[in-house]
Amino acid sequence: MILSRRRTIQVLSGVTMASLTGAGRAQFWFAPSLTYPAVRVGNIRNLQNNQPVTFNYPDARAQGILVKLGRPALGGVGPNRDIVAFSAACTHMGCPVVYKNGRLLCPCHYSMFDPAKAAQVYQGLAGTGLPQIQLRVAPNGDILANAINGLIWGRVRNV
């Protein structure tokens, strides 16, 4: 039996839809939820614009960068929505990222990330942006890390 192009597309579409509505749906949409520790990483009163603060999160092996940008940012917290944090491991090869001149820079291979746009990569060899660390501000001004959006380089699980 020879299938026409139209019939091949119909069959493949049917198989795709069946996998999304049957047992395959659970596997496709399932993502295990990880419980992250809440860790104090700074206080609003101690931050200055464009002065990065490093910290470890979610464990001692993972370094993060906290920075008050002085301008609103995606995922930013605080009164001006300008405080953000990211994993400090470059998504290209895991080199340590630094904050310099308003951008996150990987000195190993010159990847650059925009901290105001959720650390989106805009230059270099990195293929994806840096994982953003979710923050919240406590009533006393403490900044708490709650979770990570994305996978830290070199890991199969963040925690």
N, C-alpha and C positions, 0 to 999 in steps of 0.2 A: 504494500500500500504506500503510495507516494502522497505526502502531505503538501498542500499548497502553502504559500506564505501566510495567507489569511488564516488557514486552519491551525498552523503552527503557533501563531500569535494568540489565537483563541485558547488553545490548549495550555500554553504557558501562562496566560492570564488567569485561567481557571485554577491551575495548580497554585499560583501565587495567592489568589483569593482564598482558596481552601486552607492553605497553610496559615493565613492570617486570622481565619475565623474558627479554625479547629484547634487541635492540640498545639500547633505551632505558634498560635497567638500568645499563649502563656510564656513560651520560651522567648519570643520576640520582644515582648514588653516587660519581661521580668528583669529587674535590676535590684540586687540585694541592697538593702539600706544599711549603711555602716553607722555605728554609734561613735561619734567623735567626742573627745574630752573638751570641756570648755576651759580655756587657758587665758589668763590675763597676760596681754602682750604690751600694754602701755596704758597711759592715761592722757586724755585730751589736753590737760593743762601742761603737760611736758613736751608736747609735739610742736615743732616749728616747721613752717613751710619748707619743702624740699630738703629736709634733713632726715634721711632714712634711719630706721631702727631695725636691727636684726633680732630675731628670736627663733626659737625652735618650736615647730609644730608640725604634725601632731605628736611627734616624739623627739628624742634627743638627736636622732640621725637626720632629721629634716629641718633645714634652715628656711626661714621666711623673711620677707622684707615688708615692713610697715612704713608707709609714707603719707604725710599730709601734703597733698598736691597744691592746695591753694586755689583750686578750681574744681567744679563738680566732676565726678567720675562715675562710670557705670559700676554699680555695686558699692558705691561709696557710702560711708556712714558719718555721723556727726552732724552738727548744725548746718554745715555747708555741703554735706554729702561729698567731701573731698578726701576722706581718709580711707585708704585701701591697703590690702596686703596680698602678697603673692608668694608662691614657692620660689626659692632662690636657685633652683636647679634648672638649667636651660633644657628645653625640650628637644634639642638637637642631640647633645651627647652628655648632658648632665653637668656641664661646667658651672661654677658658681656665678650667678648673675649679680650685677651691682647696679645701684641707682645713681645716675649721673646726668646732669643737665636736662632734667625733666623726662628722662626715659630710662628704661631698664635695658642694660647692655650686657651681652655675653662677650667677655674679652677673648675667649678662645677662638671663636669663628665669626665674631662681629654680628651676631643676630641682635636685633633691636626690637623692643616691645613697648607698646604705648600703654602706660599705666592708667590713663584716663579712659581707655577703651577696653577694659578688662584684660590688659596685657596682650592685646592682639599683636602678632608678629608683623612687622612691616619691612624688615630688611634682614638679609642673612639666610643661613641654612636651616634654621628651625622651621618645621612644618606646621606647628601649632603654637598657640599662645600659651603663656604660663598659667598653671592652675591658680585660680583666685581663691584666697582664704576668706571665708565668710566671717564677717565681724558683726558685733553688736556693741552698743555703748550702754553701760550700766548707769544708773542715776548719779553715782558718785564720780562719773567721768572715766572710770576704768574701761578699757577697750578689751573685749573678750573675743578670742578666736573660737568659732563654733564648728566649722566644717571646711571641707575643701571641694571646690568645683573643678574636678579633673583629677587625673592620675599623676602623682609625683614621678618624675623620670626615674627609671630603673626599678620600679616596683610593680608588683602585680596587684597589690592592695595598699591603700594608704595607711591603714591601721591593722 
